[in-house]
Amino acid sequence: MKFKNYLFFVFLLLISVISFGKNTNAQEILLTDNGVILNLRGIFKMDWDKSDPEVPCSGTGYGEMLFYPENKDIVNGKPLVLRLRDFDYNNPDVNADYEKETAKEEKIITETLKKNFPEEYQKMQKIRKGKFEVPATVKIKKVLPYTECDFTTVYVYATELKRVAGAKSKITEVKTKKSKDFEEEFVDPNEPFDLKKYEVSSKDGYANLREKPTTNSKIVSKMDNETVVKYITKYGDWYYIFDVEYPNESNKLSKTKEYRGFIHKSQLKKYTD
């Protein structure tokens, strides 16, 4: 009788472990009618400098709203650069007023900080140069790995940013250096250089990129073998990936097309340069 009870206990333990894995996926990747939503927990960080130095290209992210997911598997542990409204960097509006758009972005950031981190915002106003961080959660509607200056920055459209309940924040004042050479200050040697890349490799000669991680989900695109895609995260045995197709004579596209969706891991192999 004791042996049967022991077996039953082991069975329940296995079920709970399996369920926990599935629940983790369900918590991080929300499959909605309006597309995939990443629901992530991690650390929100922001650096600022009121003296407004000329930030070098290698300093992408300085002065930005950054989010570091707890799950280091997501985008290879790179920080996510938060955008609080939708954007299209591959097909920018050439007629847009840059100064007005920048002003709009700054206003949204200010309103978000005032609303979600009111005490911290007041302290930040009294410090010329500093760093702010706090445990937080974000909901992300779109992920864009964007390559510029020979490295990849991961921009995301965040529809929600919240402090983790009861979490304490940290604000650090940074003493301004007299040197005009700021480049060393922005380079982080420990930051991953790029995202994981995979190559489509299927016995059928192509793989289906699907809207959701199921074999009967809508096909977003058919991807030929040797197509190189960028890995964002995974859902069980399905990889959520990003790809971009630029206009050329063969595809007759009028603008750059972005693809996001799921490919089963059996249809991919690691890509090496």
Phi, psi and omega in degrees: 000317179297323181296319179296319178297322179296315179298320180295322178296316178299319179299314180296322180296316179298317179299319181293322178296314179297316181296323180297318179299317180292320180294324177300314177300315183296326180287322184274327181240110179262119181266099184252170177292340180261017178111185182277130175245125174271124182247095193245150175244141180179212181243126174268130181228151176208131174252148176215157179210109184288347177280350173052065178291160177283102186283127179291162182300328181290353181261024179307129181110338179290128183084001181263167172270112185249147177228128180251104182299144174299319180283104185289352178286335181290127182042040173059029177077008180285152175290147176264129177270113187281133169241131187265010171212163185295156183209164178213087184283336179282337179227068184292151176280109184292342181265359182292146177276108186301316182296320179293318180295321178295320179297320178297316181297315180296323179295317179297317179298314180299314181296323180293316179296316180298319183286313187268334181224061187300316181293317180295322180299318179297320179293322181297328181294337183267357183245129183291317183218129182193184181229141180229134176212150181200140173299133185209172174234148176225152170246126188242127183264333183214139177242130178230100170287114187240120184266125177207151180055032176068018172215162185256128174253138181256104177268144179222147174267107183263122180268349180206135176223122183222147172290142172295132185308124177081358184286142178266143179264169179223126177240127182237127176277135180249126180290132182286132178276150179280336182296143179273351181269102184266355192301318182300328185294334187260346184274125178248104184295342181270354182283132178303138184288320185210174178280163172293142178238144178231155180244133179296128182214096184231146178294342179275353181089355179202166176226149179270126172271119188250154182295322179228162185280060175216153183288345179255009180284160180302137179275121179279319181196152171262124185249123181291155174305148181079359173291129181263126182238157180258132183277131176256303178197189182224159177226095186064237180267010180252138179256130176271117190232169179231141174214157180224141180238123182265150180298136173207180184294329184282322183266345176056030177285144178271341178208166180297136182246130180257141179237132173225136180174191186248136172233136178294140185299337179292344181262008183230155171221155182298137180264135176236133180294000000 
